């Protein structure tokens, strides 16, 4: 796949996890296929991965478990 920014190197396929929010709650989808440009870092999600995200956000896919993580809230002090 070619980079939409016009970079010369082809985009590389990467498996990654992404954080989304559904009804105000964080959810993580792991093992998503993402295209990444090695030159500029532009990312693109192929249609099958986008469909997975859509189905998870609609609630038509069951969760495989839960996770907990520390939350850090940052405020700008100026």
Secondary structure by P-SEA (a helix, b strand, c coil): ccccccccccbbbbbbbbbbbcccbbbbbcbbbbbbccccbbbbbcaaaaaaaaaaaaccccccbbbbbbbbbbbbcc
